[in-house]
Amino acid sequence: MAILTYGLMGNDVTPDKAFFTVAIFNVMTEVMMYFVPNAAACVGELLSSIKRMEVSVTFYLSVQAKGMLDALCNMMINLRNSS
């Protein structure tokens, strides 16, 4: 279709131009068939991994904060008991 349009627009269609055009379309077809779906799957896995990491970091920070809060409370209790 592209070669036909190119020719109808008044350009010379030579075998080397036609071969080059067909070769480029074949490469583009392979990329679209194999790499784009794979990239979409990888992006999906990436997003779910980021979500899991966010949950893990949030949990870790909440555990750390709870531990620091417990330590601070114990310190205050010890100060109150010592005076």
Jmol script that loads the backbone (N, CA, C; Angstrom):
load data "model"
ATOM      1  N   MET A   1       0.822  -1.178   0.000  1.00  0.00           N
ATOM      2  CA  MET A   1       0.000   0.000   0.000  1.00  0.00           C
ATOM      3  C   MET A   1       0.871   1.248   0.000  1.00  0.00           C
ATOM      4  N   ALA A   2       1.915   1.240   0.830  1.00  0.00           N
ATOM      5  CA  ALA A   2       2.800   2.403   0.898  1.00  0.00           C
ATOM      6  C   ALA A   2       3.534   2.607  -0.425  1.00  0.00           C
ATOM      7  N   ILE A   3       3.954   1.508  -1.033  1.00  0.00           N
ATOM      8  CA  ILE A   3       4.675   1.618  -2.306  1.00  0.00           C
ATOM      9  C   ILE A   3       3.728   2.110  -3.402  1.00  0.00           C
ATOM     10  N   LEU A   4       2.497   1.625  -3.393  1.00  0.00           N
ATOM     11  CA  LEU A   4       1.506   2.073  -4.372  1.00  0.00           C
ATOM     12  C   LEU A   4       1.221   3.565  -4.207  1.00  0.00           C
ATOM     13  N   THR A   5       1.055   4.017  -2.979  1.00  0.00           N
ATOM     14  CA  THR A   5       0.816   5.438  -2.722  1.00  0.00           C
ATOM     15  C   THR A   5       2.010   6.276  -3.162  1.00  0.00           C
ATOM     16  N   TYR A   6       3.191   5.789  -2.868  1.00  0.00           N
ATOM     17  CA  TYR A   6       4.414   6.492  -3.272  1.00  0.00           C
ATOM     18  C   TYR A   6       4.466   6.649  -4.785  1.00  0.00           C
ATOM     19  N   GLY A   7       4.116   5.605  -5.514  1.00  0.00           N
ATOM     20  CA  GLY A   7       4.128   5.649  -6.972  1.00  0.00           C
ATOM     21  C   GLY A   7       3.039   6.546  -7.533  1.00  0.00           C
ATOM     22  N   LEU A   8       1.843   6.510  -6.926  1.00  0.00           N
ATOM     23  CA  LEU A   8       0.739   7.334  -7.410  1.00  0.00           C
ATOM     24  C   LEU A   8       0.959   8.823  -7.157  1.00  0.00           C
ATOM     25  N   MET A   9       1.839   9.151  -6.232  1.00  0.00           N
ATOM     26  CA  MET A   9       2.141  10.555  -5.966  1.00  0.00           C
ATOM     27  C   MET A   9       3.159  11.117  -6.956  1.00  0.00           C
ATOM     28  N   GLY A  10       3.529  10.325  -7.948  1.00  0.00           N
ATOM     29  CA  GLY A  10       4.410  10.805  -9.001  1.00  0.00           C
ATOM     30  C   GLY A  10       5.872  10.480  -8.801  1.00  0.00           C
ATOM     31  N   ASN A  11       6.203   9.683  -7.838  1.00  0.00           N
ATOM     32  CA  ASN A  11       7.593   9.308  -7.581  1.00  0.00           C
ATOM     33  C   ASN A  11       7.938   8.035  -8.350  1.00  0.00           C
ATOM     34  N   ASP A  12       9.220   7.858  -8.609  1.00  0.00           N
ATOM     35  CA  ASP A  12       9.681   6.639  -9.274  1.00  0.00           C
ATOM     36  C   ASP A  12       9.810   5.521  -8.252  1.00  0.00           C
ATOM     37  N   VAL A  13       9.158   4.403  -8.538  1.00  0.00           N
ATOM     38  CA  VAL A  13       9.286   3.228  -7.684  1.00  0.00           C
ATOM     39  C   VAL A  13      10.320   2.321  -8.325  1.00  0.00           C
ATOM     40  N   THR A  14      11.473   2.233  -7.692  1.00  0.00           N
ATOM     41  CA  THR A  14      12.544   1.375  -8.192  1.00  0.00           C
ATOM     42  C   THR A  14      12.638   0.146  -7.297  1.00  0.00           C
ATOM     43  N   PRO A  15      13.253  -0.914  -7.788  1.00  0.00           N
ATOM     44  CA  PRO A  15      13.366  -2.122  -6.963  1.00  0.00           C
ATOM     45  C   PRO A  15      14.099  -1.887  -5.648  1.00  0.00           C
ATOM     46  N   ASP A  16      15.134  -1.042  -5.661  1.00  0.00           N
ATOM     47  CA  ASP A  16      15.863  -0.826  -4.405  1.00  0.00           C
ATOM     48  C   ASP A  16      14.992  -0.082  -3.384  1.00  0.00           C
ATOM     49  N   LYS A  17      14.167   0.865  -3.824  1.00  0.00           N
ATOM     50  CA  LYS A  17      13.268   1.561  -2.903  1.00  0.00           C
ATOM     51  C   LYS A  17      12.184   0.617  -2.394  1.00  0.00           C
ATOM     52  N   ALA A  18      11.650  -0.210  -3.286  1.00  0.00           N
ATOM     53  CA  ALA A  18      10.610  -1.159  -2.884  1.00  0.00           C
ATOM     54  C   ALA A  18      11.164  -2.188  -1.906  1.00  0.00           C
ATOM     55  N   PHE A  19      12.372  -2.717  -2.183  1.00  0.00           N
ATOM     56  CA  PHE A  19      12.989  -3.695  -1.282  1.00  0.00           C
ATOM     57  C   PHE A  19      13.251  -3.081   0.086  1.00  0.00           C
ATOM     58  N   PHE A  20      13.781  -1.855   0.094  1.00  0.00           N
ATOM     59  CA  PHE A  20      14.075  -1.186   1.361  1.00  0.00           C
ATOM     60  C   PHE A  20      12.793  -0.972   2.164  1.00  0.00           C
ATOM     61  N   THR A  21      11.735  -0.554   1.495  1.00  0.00           N
ATOM     62  CA  THR A  21      10.457  -0.321   2.180  1.00  0.00           C
ATOM     63  C   THR A  21       9.898  -1.614   2.761  1.00  0.00           C
ATOM     64  N   VAL A  22       9.936  -2.676   1.993  1.00  0.00           N
ATOM     65  CA  VAL A  22       9.439  -3.964   2.487  1.00  0.00           C
ATOM     66  C   VAL A  22      10.287  -4.453   3.654  1.00  0.00           C
ATOM     67  N   ALA A  23      11.602  -4.281   3.566  1.00  0.00           N
ATOM     68  CA  ALA A  23      12.487  -4.702   4.665  1.00  0.00           C
ATOM     69  C   ALA A  23      12.181  -3.926   5.943  1.00  0.00           C
ATOM     70  N   ILE A  24      11.974  -2.623   5.825  1.00  0.00           N
ATOM     71  CA  ILE A  24      11.657  -1.813   7.003  1.00  0.00           C
ATOM     72  C   ILE A  24      10.324  -2.248   7.614  1.00  0.00           C
ATOM     73  N   PHE A  25       9.319  -2.490   6.773  1.00  0.00           N
ATOM     74  CA  PHE A  25       8.030  -2.939   7.298  1.00  0.00           C
ATOM     75  C   PHE A  25       8.130  -4.303   7.963  1.00  0.00           C
ATOM     76  N   ASN A  26       8.966  -5.186   7.436  1.00  0.00           N
ATOM     77  CA  ASN A  26       9.161  -6.493   8.076  1.00  0.00           C
ATOM     78  C   ASN A  26       9.804  -6.345   9.449  1.00  0.00           C
ATOM     79  N   VAL A  27      10.791  -5.478   9.559  1.00  0.00           N
ATOM     80  CA  VAL A  27      11.435  -5.249  10.858  1.00  0.00           C
ATOM     81  C   VAL A  27      10.433  -4.660  11.841  1.00  0.00           C
ATOM     82  N   MET A  28       9.645  -3.695  11.384  1.00  0.00           N
ATOM     83  CA  MET A  28       8.644  -3.081  12.256  1.00  0.00           C
ATOM     84  C   MET A  28       7.600  -4.105  12.710  1.00  0.00           C
ATOM     85  N   THR A  29       7.231  -5.010  11.806  1.00  0.00           N
ATOM     86  CA  THR A  29       6.264  -6.050  12.162  1.00  0.00           C
ATOM     87  C   THR A  29       6.820  -6.964  13.238  1.00  0.00           C
ATOM     88  N   GLU A  30       8.081  -7.358  13.106  1.00  0.00           N
ATOM     89  CA  GLU A  30       8.705  -8.208  14.126  1.00  0.00           C
ATOM     90  C   GLU A  30       8.754  -7.516  15.469  1.00  0.00           C
ATOM     91  N   VAL A  31       9.126  -6.251  15.455  1.00  0.00           N
ATOM     92  CA  VAL A  31       9.194  -5.493  16.705  1.00  0.00           C
ATOM     93  C   VAL A  31       7.812  -5.427  17.350  1.00  0.00           C
ATOM     94  N   MET A  32       6.814  -5.117  16.561  1.00  0.00           N
ATOM     95  CA  MET A  32       5.462  -4.993  17.105  1.00  0.00           C
ATOM     96  C   MET A  32       4.925  -6.328  17.612  1.00  0.00           C
ATOM     97  N   MET A  33       5.309  -7.420  16.964  1.00  0.00           N
ATOM     98  CA  MET A  33       4.788  -8.731  17.363  1.00  0.00           C
ATOM     99  C   MET A  33       5.480  -9.297  18.591  1.00  0.00           C
ATOM    100  N   TYR A  34       6.773  -9.054  18.730  1.00  0.00           N
ATOM    101  CA  TYR A  34       7.525  -9.713  19.790  1.00  0.00           C
ATOM    102  C   TYR A  34       7.894  -8.791  20.944  1.00  0.00           C
ATOM    103  N   PHE A  35       8.385  -7.627  20.662  1.00  0.00           N
ATOM    104  CA  PHE A  35       8.934  -6.788  21.713  1.00  0.00           C
ATOM    105  C   PHE A  35       7.887  -5.946  22.438  1.00  0.00           C
ATOM    106  N   VAL A  36       6.884  -5.470  21.742  1.00  0.00           N
ATOM    107  CA  VAL A  36       5.873  -4.632  22.397  1.00  0.00           C
ATOM    108  C   VAL A  36       5.063  -5.427  23.429  1.00  0.00           C
ATOM    109  N   PRO A  37       4.570  -6.630  23.117  1.00  0.00           N
ATOM    110  CA  PRO A  37       3.865  -7.382  24.165  1.00  0.00           C
ATOM    111  C   PRO A  37       4.782  -7.739  25.343  1.00  0.00           C
ATOM    112  N   ASN A  38       6.014  -8.058  25.056  1.00  0.00           N
ATOM    113  CA  ASN A  38       6.960  -8.362  26.124  1.00  0.00           C
ATOM    114  C   ASN A  38       7.198  -7.133  26.993  1.00  0.00           C
ATOM    115  N   ALA A  39       7.314  -5.978  26.369  1.00  0.00           N
ATOM    116  CA  ALA A  39       7.510  -4.741  27.125  1.00  0.00           C
ATOM    117  C   ALA A  39       6.296  -4.445  27.995  1.00  0.00           C
ATOM    118  N   ALA A  40       5.102  -4.691  27.467  1.00  0.00           N
ATOM    119  CA  ALA A  40       3.888  -4.463  28.248  1.00  0.00           C
ATOM    120  C   ALA A  40       3.855  -5.380  29.469  1.00  0.00           C
ATOM    121  N   ALA A  41       4.243  -6.625  29.288  1.00  0.00           N
ATOM    122  CA  ALA A  41       4.279  -7.558  30.415  1.00  0.00           C
ATOM    123  C   ALA A  41       5.309  -7.116  31.448  1.00  0.00           C
ATOM    124  N   CYS A  42       6.456  -6.651  30.985  1.00  0.00           N
ATOM    125  CA  CYS A  42       7.501  -6.193  31.906  1.00  0.00           C
ATOM    126  C   CYS A  42       7.058  -4.954  32.678  1.00  0.00           C
ATOM    127  N   VAL A  43       6.339  -4.064  32.016  1.00  0.00           N
ATOM    128  CA  VAL A  43       5.841  -2.870  32.706  1.00  0.00           C
ATOM    129  C   VAL A  43       4.835  -3.277  33.777  1.00  0.00           C
ATOM    130  N   GLY A  44       3.978  -4.236  33.478  1.00  0.00           N
ATOM    131  CA  GLY A  44       3.035  -4.736  34.478  1.00  0.00           C
ATOM    132  C   GLY A  44       3.738  -5.333  35.680  1.00  0.00           C
ATOM    133  N   GLU A  45       4.772  -6.129  35.430  1.00  0.00           N
ATOM    134  CA  GLU A  45       5.539  -6.712  36.528  1.00  0.00           C
ATOM    135  C   GLU A  45       6.272  -5.630  37.320  1.00  0.00           C
ATOM    136  N   LEU A  46       6.781  -4.627  36.623  1.00  0.00           N
ATOM    137  CA  LEU A  46       7.465  -3.528  37.290  1.00  0.00           C
ATOM    138  C   LEU A  46       6.524  -2.788  38.223  1.00  0.00           C
ATOM    139  N   LEU A  47       5.315  -2.497  37.757  1.00  0.00           N
ATOM    140  CA  LEU A  47       4.354  -1.770  38.593  1.00  0.00           C
ATOM    141  C   LEU A  47       3.956  -2.581  39.826  1.00  0.00           C
ATOM    142  N   SER A  48       3.756  -3.879  39.660  1.00  0.00           N
ATOM    143  CA  SER A  48       3.408  -4.691  40.823  1.00  0.00           C
ATOM    144  C   SER A  48       4.583  -4.815  41.785  1.00  0.00           C
ATOM    145  N   SER A  49       5.809  -4.857  41.269  1.00  0.00           N
ATOM    146  CA  SER A  49       6.984  -4.905  42.145  1.00  0.00           C
ATOM    147  C   SER A  49       7.144  -3.612  42.928  1.00  0.00           C
ATOM    148  N   ILE A  50       6.907  -2.498  42.271  1.00  0.00           N
ATOM    149  CA  ILE A  50       6.997  -1.204  42.965  1.00  0.00           C
ATOM    150  C   ILE A  50       5.950  -1.131  44.069  1.00  0.00           C
ATOM    151  N   LYS A  51       4.749  -1.608  43.791  1.00  0.00           N
ATOM    152  CA  LYS A  51       3.695  -1.608  44.807  1.00  0.00           C
ATOM    153  C   LYS A  51       4.089  -2.474  46.000  1.00  0.00           C
ATOM    154  N   ARG A  52       4.650  -3.663  45.726  1.00  0.00           N
ATOM    155  CA  ARG A  52       5.095  -4.529  46.825  1.00  0.00           C
ATOM    156  C   ARG A  52       6.198  -3.874  47.631  1.00  0.00           C
ATOM    157  N   MET A  53       7.112  -3.177  46.946  1.00  0.00           N
ATOM    158  CA  MET A  53       8.196  -2.492  47.656  1.00  0.00           C
ATOM    159  C   MET A  53       7.638  -1.370  48.525  1.00  0.00           C
ATOM    160  N   GLU A  54       6.649  -0.642  48.022  1.00  0.00           N
ATOM    161  CA  GLU A  54       6.041   0.428  48.823  1.00  0.00           C
ATOM    162  C   GLU A  54       5.402  -0.138  50.088  1.00  0.00           C
ATOM    163  N   VAL A  55       4.696  -1.259  49.952  1.00  0.00           N
ATOM    164  CA  VAL A  55       4.060  -1.885  51.108  1.00  0.00           C
ATOM    165  C   VAL A  55       5.118  -2.355  52.102  1.00  0.00           C
ATOM    166  N   SER A  56       6.193  -2.958  51.591  1.00  0.00           N
ATOM    167  CA  SER A  56       7.252  -3.451  52.470  1.00  0.00           C
ATOM    168  C   SER A  56       7.936  -2.316  53.210  1.00  0.00           C
ATOM    169  N   VAL A  57       8.235  -1.236  52.492  1.00  0.00           N
ATOM    170  CA  VAL A  57       8.906  -0.098  53.136  1.00  0.00           C
ATOM    171  C   VAL A  57       7.991   0.540  54.161  1.00  0.00           C
ATOM    172  N   THR A  58       6.712   0.674  53.839  1.00  0.00           N
ATOM    173  CA  THR A  58       5.762   1.252  54.785  1.00  0.00           C
ATOM    174  C   THR A  58       5.673   0.398  56.043  1.00  0.00           C
ATOM    175  N   PHE A  59       5.609  -0.914  55.854  1.00  0.00           N
ATOM    176  CA  PHE A  59       5.563  -1.814  57.008  1.00  0.00           C
ATOM    177  C   PHE A  59       6.836  -1.713  57.827  1.00  0.00           C
ATOM    178  N   TYR A  60       7.988  -1.705  57.165  1.00  0.00           N
ATOM    179  CA  TYR A  60       9.268  -1.621  57.861  1.00  0.00           C
ATOM    180  C   TYR A  60       9.361  -0.325  58.657  1.00  0.00           C
ATOM    181  N   LEU A  61       8.946   0.771  58.044  1.00  0.00           N
ATOM    182  CA  LEU A  61       9.015   2.053  58.745  1.00  0.00           C
ATOM    183  C   LEU A  61       8.048   2.106  59.919  1.00  0.00           C
ATOM    184  N   SER A  62       6.881   1.486  59.759  1.00  0.00           N
ATOM    185  CA  SER A  62       5.941   1.475  60.883  1.00  0.00           C
ATOM    186  C   SER A  62       6.483   0.631  62.027  1.00  0.00           C
ATOM    187  N   VAL A  63       7.144  -0.470  61.712  1.00  0.00           N
ATOM    188  CA  VAL A  63       7.758  -1.299  62.762  1.00  0.00           C
ATOM    189  C   VAL A  63       8.883  -0.528  63.438  1.00  0.00           C
ATOM    190  N   GLN A  64       9.696   0.165  62.641  1.00  0.00           N
ATOM    191  CA  GLN A  64      10.782   0.960  63.223  1.00  0.00           C
ATOM    192  C   GLN A  64      10.224   2.070  64.104  1.00  0.00           C
ATOM    193  N   ALA A  65       9.173   2.749  63.614  1.00  0.00           N
ATOM    194  CA  ALA A  65       8.579   3.834  64.393  1.00  0.00           C
ATOM    195  C   ALA A  65       7.987   3.301  65.691  1.00  0.00           C
ATOM    196  N   LYS A  66       7.339   2.132  65.647  1.00  0.00           N
ATOM    197  CA  LYS A  66       6.780   1.541  66.860  1.00  0.00           C
ATOM    198  C   LYS A  66       7.890   1.198  67.840  1.00  0.00           C
ATOM    199  N   GLY A  67       8.991   0.661  67.321  1.00  0.00           N
ATOM    200  CA  GLY A  67      10.110   0.336  68.193  1.00  0.00           C
ATOM    201  C   GLY A  67      10.714   1.583  68.826  1.00  0.00           C
ATOM    202  N   MET A  68      10.814   2.656  68.048  1.00  0.00           N
ATOM    203  CA  MET A  68      11.355   3.901  68.593  1.00  0.00           C
ATOM    204  C   MET A  68      10.394   4.499  69.614  1.00  0.00           C
ATOM    205  N   LEU A  69       9.095   4.405  69.363  1.00  0.00           N
ATOM    206  CA  LEU A  69       8.097   4.917  70.296  1.00  0.00           C
ATOM    207  C   LEU A  69       8.133   4.126  71.596  1.00  0.00           C
ATOM    208  N   ASP A  70       8.250   2.801  71.497  1.00  0.00           N
ATOM    209  CA  ASP A  70       8.356   1.975  72.699  1.00  0.00           C
ATOM    210  C   ASP A  70       9.602   2.327  73.496  1.00  0.00           C
ATOM    211  N   ALA A  71      10.719   2.535  72.798  1.00  0.00           N
ATOM    212  CA  ALA A  71      11.960   2.891  73.495  1.00  0.00           C
ATOM    213  C   ALA A  71      11.822   4.243  74.180  1.00  0.00           C
ATOM    214  N   LEU A  72      11.180   5.208  73.517  1.00  0.00           N
ATOM    215  CA  LEU A  72      10.985   6.522  74.107  1.00  0.00           C
ATOM    216  C   LEU A  72      10.075   6.438  75.328  1.00  0.00           C
ATOM    217  N   CYS A  73       9.010   5.649  75.254  1.00  0.00           N
ATOM    218  CA  CYS A  73       8.112   5.470  76.404  1.00  0.00           C
ATOM    219  C   CYS A  73       8.843   4.822  77.569  1.00  0.00           C
ATOM    220  N   ASN A  74       9.643   3.829  77.292  1.00  0.00           N
ATOM    221  CA  ASN A  74      10.414   3.165  78.348  1.00  0.00           C
ATOM    222  C   ASN A  74      11.400   4.133  78.992  1.00  0.00           C
ATOM    223  N   MET A  75      12.016   4.982  78.168  1.00  0.00           N
ATOM    224  CA  MET A  75      12.948   5.966  78.706  1.00  0.00           C
ATOM    225  C   MET A  75      12.227   6.947  79.629  1.00  0.00           C
ATOM    226  N   MET A  76      11.049   7.383  79.225  1.00  0.00           N
ATOM    227  CA  MET A  76      10.287   8.312  80.053  1.00  0.00           C
ATOM    228  C   MET A  76       9.834   7.655  81.350  1.00  0.00           C
ATOM    229  N   ILE A  77       9.428   6.371  81.262  1.00  0.00           N
ATOM    230  CA  ILE A  77       9.025   5.652  82.475  1.00  0.00           C
ATOM    231  C   ILE A  77      10.225   5.517  83.399  1.00  0.00           C
ATOM    232  N   ASN A  78      11.389   5.204  82.846  1.00  0.00           N
ATOM    233  CA  ASN A  78      12.579   5.061  83.682  1.00  0.00           C
ATOM    234  C   ASN A  78      12.965   6.390  84.331  1.00  0.00           C
ATOM    235  N   LEU A  79      12.832   7.483  83.582  1.00  0.00           N
ATOM    236  CA  LEU A  79      13.138   8.799  84.162  1.00  0.00           C
ATOM    237  C   LEU A  79      12.165   9.150  85.267  1.00  0.00           C
ATOM    238  N   ARG A  80      10.882   8.825  85.070  1.00  0.00           N
ATOM    239  CA  ARG A  80       9.892   9.119  86.088  1.00  0.00           C
ATOM    240  C   ARG A  80      10.114   8.280  87.347  1.00  0.00           C
ATOM    241  N   ASN A  81      10.481   7.015  87.156  1.00  0.00           N
ATOM    242  CA  ASN A  81      10.713   6.143  88.300  1.00  0.00           C
ATOM    243  C   ASN A  81      11.989   6.505  89.051  1.00  0.00           C
ATOM    244  N   SER A  82      12.961   7.052  88.373  1.00  0.00           N
ATOM    245  CA  SER A  82      14.227   7.361  89.045  1.00  0.00           C
ATOM    246  C   SER A  82      14.146   8.644  89.839  1.00  0.00           C
ATOM    247  N   SER A  83      13.189   9.512  89.577  1.00  0.00           N
ATOM    248  CA  SER A  83      13.118  10.771  90.329  1.00  0.00           C
ATOM    249  C   SER A  83      12.217  10.687  91.515  1.00  0.00           C
TER     250      SER A  83
END
end "model"
wireframe off; spacefill off
backbone 0.3
color backbone group
